[in-house]
């Protein structure tokens, strides 16, 4: 638990005790939206073939949520503090999630596509009641959780979501109603979301981007969310055209799939697409821009709700071309309202402009902690900053916009070769600069002489270039022999459902 006097509850240099918003429960804001927007459609469920399976309006959604919450209480969840919810991208799952909040409990959210054993392990550890399956009438099961909660807090928990675990074991992140709302409302303001606007969401709502930006921000702003059960590039674009979507929340791998289509349908209403969750290459941005659309990149993680930074949406053409298209690594933007971002030294001290170091975040949108893991919570938040593990730098790109954050890698994505720290993500980027490489991922492998050596996997964009050609391409920046560089072509880079590269799966191949 983070008491209100904790150093981690600091924003812009001062301890905060007064909240930025009131009321502070998600359900209250949803009821206001239901009253304000009435029978206006808020959710449309689209199947893998691009067909509309169901739709619901604001008032009808609130009735479904209230009825489902009543059934949960009737079925024995009274007194439950954490209820497990396996979710899919369906209206029924949105109802389940919101009904758990309405019942007074926190929703422990797990992707229904997770292996049953893993899902059961997560629920058994944390939940005192579990929804057995995703339909709105799914039965409940009581449970005795192994781990306790985070104690009492003036800001009660709304969600427990699991980190994606691309390089380490997943952790259960407790997010309060208050922190979620601060971040969601800041996102709404930044993107100028409102009634009559349509959001396309093909990202899993078991993760923060799909849930907070795709669903909650759309609902609280009076818009309509297109909820895709599954992503298919062609049916996705056709749906964007048919429903007049103004924006879409995506990840780089999804954008790459879209750019492989020779022709896009006309999308007269699409203002831009938002990309987060994984590094975005300048080449992908350029491919989208060539089709007439912009990418607005954001950055965040479950521990700070969703977005900590985001690029402006109102950049003039020359400014966009200079700061987004004309750079090797596209920036992820400036801090959103309620967040403060800094570059930290090894001792946790904020560094000056232009310095490179670990990205730290503090403010009103931080997690309460890792559920059941006080040690990990203290490691992440004990210094007063959320230590993200990401490496970046802050530079003043524009006097009126404040410093922009650029990410250059992750601390854990490093190989130690002959005592030299080698960024695996830099090798990814160097390989992806080659016109014959669609995407790449480097991993460390044990080496008796070097400590670590590097194997880089790549997916060919055209007929695969010779391996020695790619080695020579990397050696323009780094001695391939010193890092024991090996390069292998594969058919597909494994990714997690969140869109992040699954480096652990690739490392397991070694």
QUILINWO-V575813 format. One record per residue. N is the residue number from 1. RES is the residue in one small letter. SS is DSSP state (~ for helix, > for strand, _ for the rest). BURIAL is # if it has 24 or more other C-alpha atoms within 12 Angstrom, else .. Layout:
# QUILINWO-V575813
n & res & ss & burial
N & RES & SS & BURIAL
N & RES & SS & BURIAL
This chain:
# QUILINWO-V575813
n & res & ss & burial
1 & x & _ & #
2 & x & _ & #
3 & x & _ & .
4 & x & _ & .
5 & x & _ & .
6 & x & _ & #
7 & x & _ & #
8 & x & _ & #
9 & x & _ & #
10 & x & > & #
11 & x & > & #
12 & x & _ & .
13 & x & _ & .
14 & x & > & .
15 & x & > & .
16 & x & _ & .
17 & x & _ & .
18 & x & _ & .
19 & x & _ & #
20 & x & _ & .
21 & x & _ & #
22 & x & _ & .
23 & x & _ & .
24 & x & _ & #
25 & x & _ & #
26 & x & ~ & #
27 & x & ~ & #
28 & x & ~ & .
29 & x & ~ & #
30 & x & ~ & #
31 & x & ~ & #
32 & x & ~ & .
33 & x & ~ & #
34 & x & ~ & #
35 & x & ~ & .
36 & x & ~ & .
37 & x & ~ & #
38 & x & _ & #
39 & x & _ & .
40 & x & _ & #
41 & x & > & #
42 & x & > & #
43 & x & > & #
44 & x & > & #
45 & x & > & #
46 & x & > & #
47 & x & _ & #
48 & x & _ & .
49 & x & _ & .
50 & x & _ & #
51 & x & _ & .
52 & x & > & #
53 & x & > & .
54 & x & > & #
55 & x & > & #
56 & x & > & #
57 & x & > & #
58 & x & ~ & #
59 & x & ~ & #
60 & x & ~ & #
61 & x & ~ & #
62 & x & ~ & #
63 & x & ~ & #
64 & x & ~ & #
65 & x & ~ & #
66 & x & ~ & #
67 & x & ~ & .
68 & x & ~ & #
69 & x & ~ & #
70 & x & ~ & .
71 & x & ~ & #
72 & x & ~ & #
73 & x & ~ & #
74 & x & ~ & .
75 & x & ~ & .
76 & x & ~ & .
77 & x & ~ & #
78 & x & _ & .
79 & x & _ & .
80 & x & _ & #
81 & x & _ & #
82 & x & > & #
83 & x & > & #
84 & x & > & #
85 & x & > & #
86 & x & > & #
87 & x & > & #
88 & x & _ & #
89 & x & _ & #
90 & x & _ & #
91 & x & ~ & #
92 & x & ~ & #
93 & x & ~ & #
94 & x & ~ & #
95 & x & ~ & #
96 & x & ~ & #
97 & x & ~ & #
98 & x & ~ & #
99 & x & ~ & #
100 & x & ~ & #
101 & x & ~ & #
102 & x & ~ & #
103 & x & _ & #
104 & x & _ & #
105 & x & _ & #
106 & x & > & #
107 & x & > & #
108 & x & > & #
109 & x & > & #
110 & x & > & #
111 & x & > & #
112 & x & _ & #
113 & x & _ & .
114 & x & _ & .
115 & x & _ & .
116 & x & ~ & .
117 & x & ~ & .
118 & x & ~ & .
119 & x & ~ & #
120 & x & ~ & #
121 & x & ~ & .
122 & x & ~ & #
123 & x & ~ & #
124 & x & ~ & #
125 & x & ~ & #
126 & x & ~ & #
127 & x & _ & #
128 & x & _ & #
129 & x & > & #
130 & x & > & #
131 & x & > & #
132 & x & _ & #
133 & x & _ & #
134 & x & _ & #
135 & x & _ & #
136 & x & _ & #
137 & x & _ & .
138 & x & _ & .
139 & x & _ & #
140 & x & > & #
141 & x & > & #
142 & x & > & #
143 & x & _ & #
144 & x & _ & .
145 & x & _ & #
146 & x & _ & .
147 & x & _ & .
148 & x & _ & .
149 & x & _ & #
150 & x & _ & #
151 & x & _ & .
152 & x & _ & .
153 & x & _ & .
154 & x & _ & .
155 & x & _ & #
156 & x & _ & #
157 & x & > & #
158 & x & > & #
159 & x & > & #
160 & x & > & #
161 & x & > & #
162 & x & > & #
163 & x & _ & #
164 & x & _ & #
165 & x & _ & #
166 & x & _ & #
167 & x & _ & #
168 & x & _ & .
169 & x & _ & .
170 & x & _ & #
171 & x & _ & #
172 & x & > & #
173 & x & > & #
174 & x & > & #
175 & x & > & #
176 & x & > & #
177 & x & ~ & #
178 & x & ~ & #
179 & x & ~ & #
180 & x & ~ & #
181 & x & ~ & #
182 & x & ~ & #
183 & x & ~ & #
184 & x & ~ & #
185 & x & ~ & #
186 & x & ~ & #
187 & x & ~ & #
188 & x & ~ & #
189 & x & ~ & .
190 & x & ~ & #
191 & x & ~ & #
192 & x & _ & #
193 & x & _ & #
194 & x & _ & #
195 & x & _ & #
196 & x & _ & .
197 & x & _ & #
198 & x & > & #
199 & x & > & #
200 & x & > & #
201 & x & > & #
202 & x & _ & #
203 & x & _ & #
204 & x & _ & #
205 & x & _ & #
206 & x & _ & #
207 & x & _ & #
208 & x & ~ & #
209 & x & ~ & #
210 & x & ~ & #
211 & x & ~ & #
212 & x & ~ & #
213 & x & ~ & #
214 & x & ~ & #
215 & x & ~ & #
216 & x & ~ & #
217 & x & ~ & #
218 & x & ~ & #
219 & x & ~ & #
220 & x & ~ & #
221 & x & ~ & #
222 & x & _ & #
223 & x & _ & #
224 & x & > & #
225 & x & > & #
226 & x & > & #
227 & x & > & #
228 & x & > & #
229 & x & _ & #
230 & x & _ & #
231 & x & _ & #
232 & x & _ & #
233 & x & ~ & #
234 & x & ~ & #
235 & x & ~ & #
236 & x & ~ & #
237 & x & ~ & #
238 & x & ~ & #
239 & x & ~ & #
240 & x & ~ & #
241 & x & ~ & #
242 & x & ~ & #
243 & x & ~ & #
244 & x & _ & #
245 & x & _ & #
246 & x & _ & #
247 & x & > & #
248 & x & > & #
249 & x & > & #
250 & x & > & #
251 & x & _ & #
252 & x & ~ & #
253 & x & ~ & #
254 & x & ~ & #
255 & x & ~ & #
256 & x & ~ & #
257 & x & ~ & #
258 & x & ~ & #
259 & x & ~ & #
260 & x & _ & .
261 & x & _ & .
262 & x & _ & .
263 & x & _ & .
264 & x & _ & #
265 & x & _ & .
266 & x & _ & .
267 & x & _ & #
268 & x & _ & .
269 & x & _ & .
270 & x & _ & #
271 & x & _ & #
272 & x & > & #
273 & x & > & #
274 & x & > & #
275 & x & > & #
276 & x & _ & #
277 & x & _ & #
278 & x & _ & #
279 & x & _ & #
280 & x & _ & #
281 & x & > & #
282 & x & ~ & #
283 & x & ~ & #
284 & x & ~ & #
285 & x & ~ & #
286 & x & ~ & #
287 & x & ~ & #
288 & x & ~ & #
289 & x & ~ & #
290 & x & ~ & .
291 & x & _ & #
292 & x & _ & .
293 & x & _ & #
294 & x & > & #
295 & x & > & #
296 & x & > & #
297 & x & > & #
298 & x & > & #
299 & x & > & #
300 & x & _ & #
301 & x & _ & #
302 & x & ~ & #
303 & x & ~ & #
304 & x & ~ & #
305 & x & _ & #
306 & x & _ & #
307 & x & _ & #
308 & x & _ & #
309 & x & > & #
310 & x & > & #
311 & x & _ & #
312 & x & _ & #
313 & x & _ & #
314 & x & _ & .
315 & x & _ & .
316 & x & _ & .
317 & x & ~ & .
318 & x & ~ & .
319 & x & ~ & .
320 & x & ~ & #
321 & x & ~ & .
322 & x & ~ & .
323 & x & ~ & #
324 & x & ~ & #
325 & x & ~ & #
326 & x & _ & .
327 & x & _ & .
328 & x & _ & #
329 & x & > & #
330 & x & _ & #
331 & x & _ & #
332 & x & _ & #
333 & x & > & #
334 & x & > & #
335 & x & > & #
336 & x & _ & #
337 & x & _ & #
338 & x & _ & #
339 & x & > & #
340 & x & > & #
341 & x & > & #
342 & x & > & #
343 & x & > & #
344 & x & > & #
345 & x & _ & .
346 & x & _ & .
347 & x & _ & .
348 & x & _ & #
349 & x & _ & .
350 & x & > & #
351 & x & _ & .
352 & x & _ & .
353 & x & _ & .
354 & x & _ & .
355 & x & _ & #
356 & x & > & #
357 & x & > & #
358 & x & > & #
359 & x & > & #
360 & x & > & #
361 & x & > & #
362 & x & > & #
363 & x & > & #
364 & x & _ & #
365 & x & _ & #
366 & x & _ & #
367 & x & _ & #
368 & x & _ & #
369 & x & > & #
370 & x & > & #
371 & x & _ & #
372 & x & _ & #
373 & x & _ & #
374 & x & ~ & #
375 & x & ~ & .
376 & x & ~ & .
377 & x & ~ & #
378 & x & ~ & #
379 & x & ~ & .
380 & x & ~ & #
381 & x & ~ & #
382 & x & _ & .
383 & x & _ & #
384 & x & _ & #
385 & x & _ & #
386 & x & > & #
387 & x & > & #
388 & x & > & #
389 & x & > & #
390 & x & > & #
391 & x & > & #
392 & x & > & #
393 & x & > & #
394 & x & > & #
395 & x & > & #
396 & x & > & .
397 & x & > & #
398 & x & > & .
399 & x & _ & .
400 & x & _ & .
401 & x & _ & .
402 & x & > & .
403 & x & > & #
404 & x & > & #
405 & x & > & #
406 & x & > & #
407 & x & > & #
408 & x & > & #
409 & x & > & #
410 & x & > & #
411 & x & _ & #
412 & x & _ & #
413 & x & _ & #
414 & x & > & #
415 & x & > & #
416 & x & > & #
417 & x & > & #
418 & x & _ & .
419 & x & _ & .
420 & x & > & .
421 & x & > & #
422 & x & > & #
423 & x & > & #
424 & x & ~ & #
425 & x & ~ & #
426 & x & ~ & #
427 & x & ~ & #
428 & x & ~ & #
429 & x & ~ & #
430 & x & ~ & #
431 & x & ~ & #
432 & x & ~ & #
433 & x & _ & #
434 & x & _ & #
435 & x & _ & .
436 & x & _ & #
437 & x & > & #
438 & x & > & #
439 & x & > & #
440 & x & > & #
441 & x & > & #
442 & x & > & #
443 & x & > & #
444 & x & > & #
445 & x & > & #
446 & x & > & .
447 & x & > & .
448 & x & _ & .
449 & x & _ & .
450 & x & _ & .
451 & x & > & .
452 & x & > & #
453 & x & > & #
454 & x & > & #
455 & x & > & #
456 & x & > & #
457 & x & > & #
458 & x & > & #
459 & x & > & #
460 & x & > & #
461 & x & _ & #
462 & x & _ & .
463 & x & _ & .
464 & x & _ & .
465 & x & _ & #
466 & x & _ & .
467 & x & ~ & #
468 & x & ~ & .
469 & x & ~ & .
470 & x & ~ & #
471 & x & ~ & #
472 & x & ~ & .
473 & x & ~ & #
474 & x & ~ & #
475 & x & ~ & .
476 & x & _ & .
477 & x & _ & .
478 & x & _ & #
479 & x & _ & .
480 & x & _ & #
481 & x & _ & .
482 & x & _ & #
483 & x & _ & #
484 & x & _ & #
485 & x & _ & #
486 & x & > & #
487 & x & > & #
488 & x & > & #
489 & x & > & #
490 & x & _ & .
491 & x & _ & .
492 & x & _ & .
493 & x & _ & #
494 & x & _ & #
495 & x & > & #
496 & x & _ & #
497 & x & _ & #
498 & x & _ & #
499 & x & _ & #
500 & x & _ & #
501 & x & > & #
502 & x & _ & #
503 & x & ~ & #
504 & x & ~ & #
505 & x & ~ & .
506 & x & ~ & #
507 & x & ~ & #
508 & x & ~ & .
509 & x & ~ & .
510 & x & _ & .
